[in-house]
Amino acid sequence: MKRPTVIIGKKQIIMTCLTLMLAIAVYINYATAPKVGKMDEKAEKRAGDTVNYGDTEFVNGGSDSVDYFAQARLDKMNNRDEAVQTLQTIIGGGDLTEDEMVTNALDAVEVSKLIEAEGTIESLVKAQGFEDCVAYLDGESAKLVVKTEGLDKAQAASIKEIILGETEVSAENIRIFEVK
């Protein structure tokens, strides 16, 4: 009795690799996200005269700002999970041509790059001494919500430099929002 041979094609290998890359990107984003409730002493002690700079906006979060960041992270993760699931469904669809498969694979890679860049930006901004932040990238623009008592020119420029270093977004498409 002969066993049937299993043929693994290029499509299956590509789909497996993309799924693995997306899963790793989501895990890295989750693992690098700060745990809710931790307070950064440097952020609490920071004081002095501050001036809003560039495209920053102040959003009064009050005592709900910790909840804001937790909810924003949860919403962002849910949206990304839905996008990943949609891309997996499309890639796993039966009647796709080679060109459609390649296009869908490139879209999946782009989503994973955005997820990774968001995590990196958030980590680097927190390393600058900010208590919390959430980054949103869509390929054409970047938005960063940061918990602060006020940004001075140097801090805003530093945040923009981080975003410019991690993305291909132009400086005029970067928005920074402040939350107390």
C-alpha positions as CSV (number, residue, x, y, z in Angstrom):
1,M,0.0,0.0,0.0
2,K,1.4,3.3,-1.1
3,R,1.2,6.4,1.0
4,P,0.1,9.6,-0.8
5,T,2.8,12.2,-1.1
6,V,2.3,15.6,0.3
7,I,3.3,18.4,-1.9
8,I,4.1,21.7,-0.3
9,G,3.8,24.6,-2.7
10,K,5.1,28.1,-2.8
11,K,1.7,29.4,-1.7
12,Q,1.6,27.4,1.4
13,I,5.1,28.3,2.4
14,I,4.4,32.0,1.8
15,M,1.2,31.9,3.7
16,T,2.9,30.1,6.6
17,C,5.7,32.6,6.7
18,L,3.4,35.6,6.6
19,T,1.2,34.2,9.3
20,L,4.2,33.5,11.5
21,M,5.6,37.1,10.9
22,L,2.3,38.6,11.8
23,A,2.0,36.5,15.0
24,I,5.5,37.5,16.0
25,A,4.8,41.2,15.4
26,V,1.6,41.1,17.5
27,Y,3.4,39.3,20.3
28,I,6.3,41.8,20.3
29,N,3.8,44.7,20.4
30,Y,2.0,43.0,23.3
31,A,5.2,42.1,25.2
32,T,6.7,45.6,24.9
33,A,3.5,47.4,26.0
34,P,3.8,48.6,29.6
35,K,1.6,47.1,32.3
36,V,-1.3,49.4,33.4
37,G,-0.8,50.9,36.9
38,K,3.0,51.4,36.9
39,M,4.1,54.9,37.5
40,D,7.4,56.4,36.2
41,E,9.0,58.5,38.9
42,K,10.8,60.6,36.4
43,A,7.5,61.6,34.7
44,E,6.0,62.5,38.1
45,K,9.0,64.7,39.1
46,R,9.2,66.5,35.8
47,A,8.2,70.1,36.2
48,G,8.9,73.6,34.9
49,D,7.8,75.9,32.1
50,T,6.5,74.1,29.1
51,V,5.5,75.3,25.7
52,N,3.5,73.4,23.1
53,Y,5.4,72.9,19.9
54,G,4.5,72.0,16.4
55,D,1.4,69.9,15.8
56,T,0.7,69.0,19.4
57,E,-2.7,69.1,21.0
58,F,-3.5,68.9,24.6
59,V,-6.2,66.5,25.6
60,N,-7.4,66.7,29.2
61,G,-7.6,63.1,30.4
62,G,-7.5,63.8,34.1
63,S,-7.4,60.7,36.3
64,D,-8.9,58.6,33.4
65,S,-5.6,58.9,31.4
66,V,-4.4,55.5,32.6
67,D,-7.7,54.0,31.5
68,Y,-7.4,55.9,28.2
69,F,-4.0,54.3,27.4
70,A,-5.2,50.8,28.4
71,Q,-8.3,51.2,26.3
72,A,-6.4,52.7,23.4
73,R,-4.0,49.8,23.4
74,L,-6.8,47.2,23.6
75,D,-8.7,48.9,20.7
76,K,-5.6,49.1,18.6
77,M,-4.7,45.4,19.3
78,N,-8.3,44.3,18.4
79,N,-8.2,46.3,15.2
80,R,-4.9,44.8,14.2
81,D,-6.1,41.3,15.1
82,E,-9.1,41.8,12.8
83,A,-6.9,43.1,10.0
84,V,-4.6,40.1,10.4
85,Q,-7.5,37.7,10.4
86,T,-9.0,39.3,7.2
87,L,-5.6,39.1,5.5
88,Q,-5.3,35.4,6.5
89,T,-8.8,34.7,5.1
90,I,-7.9,36.4,1.9
91,I,-4.6,34.7,1.5
92,G,-6.2,31.3,2.3
93,G,-9.0,31.9,-0.2
94,G,-9.3,29.3,-3.0
95,D,-9.5,31.1,-6.3
96,L,-6.7,33.6,-6.2
97,T,-4.3,34.2,-9.0
98,E,-0.5,34.4,-8.3
99,D,-0.6,38.2,-8.7
100,E,-3.4,38.5,-6.1
101,M,-1.5,36.2,-3.7
102,V,1.6,38.4,-4.1
103,T,-0.4,41.6,-3.5
104,N,-2.1,40.1,-0.4
105,A,1.3,38.9,0.9
106,L,2.8,42.3,0.5
107,D,-0.2,43.9,2.3
108,A,0.3,41.4,5.2
109,V,4.0,42.3,5.3
110,E,3.2,46.0,5.4
111,V,0.7,45.5,8.3
112,S,3.4,43.6,10.3
113,K,5.9,46.3,9.6
114,L,3.5,49.0,10.9
115,I,2.8,46.9,14.0
116,E,6.5,46.5,14.7
117,A,7.2,50.2,14.1
118,E,4.5,51.2,16.5
119,G,5.9,49.1,19.2
120,T,9.4,50.4,18.6
121,I,8.2,54.0,18.6
122,E,6.3,53.5,21.9
123,S,9.3,51.9,23.5
124,L,11.7,54.7,22.4
125,V,9.4,57.5,23.5
126,K,9.0,55.9,26.9
127,A,12.8,55.6,27.1
128,Q,12.9,59.4,26.8
129,G,11.2,59.6,30.2
130,F,7.5,59.8,29.3
131,E,5.2,57.8,31.4
132,D,3.0,56.3,28.7
133,C,2.2,56.7,25.0
134,V,0.4,55.0,22.1
135,A,1.5,55.2,18.5
136,Y,-0.8,54.9,15.5
137,L,0.7,54.4,12.0
138,D,-1.1,54.0,8.7
139,G,1.8,54.3,6.3
140,E,1.0,57.9,5.3
141,S,0.7,59.5,8.7
142,A,1.8,59.0,12.3
143,K,-0.1,60.0,15.4
144,L,1.3,59.7,18.9
145,V,-0.7,60.2,22.1
146,V,1.7,60.8,25.0
147,K,1.1,61.2,28.7
148,T,2.8,64.4,29.8
149,E,2.3,67.6,31.8
150,G,3.3,69.6,28.7
151,L,5.8,69.2,25.9
152,D,8.7,71.7,25.4
153,K,10.3,72.2,22.0
154,A,13.1,69.8,22.6
155,Q,10.8,66.9,23.7
156,A,8.5,67.4,20.7
157,A,11.5,67.5,18.3
158,S,12.9,64.4,20.0
159,I,9.6,62.5,19.5
160,K,9.3,63.6,15.9
161,E,12.9,62.5,15.3
162,I,12.0,59.0,16.7
163,I,9.0,58.7,14.4
164,L,11.0,59.9,11.4
165,G,13.7,57.4,12.2
166,E,11.3,54.5,12.3
167,T,8.9,55.3,9.5
168,E,8.9,56.9,6.1
169,V,6.2,59.4,7.1
170,S,7.0,63.0,6.2
171,A,7.3,65.5,9.1
172,E,4.2,67.4,8.2
173,N,2.1,64.2,8.6
174,I,3.2,63.6,12.2
175,R,0.8,64.7,15.0
176,I,1.5,64.5,18.7
177,F,-1.4,64.6,21.2
178,E,-0.8,65.3,24.9
179,V,-2.9,63.7,27.7
180,K,-2.5,64.6,31.3
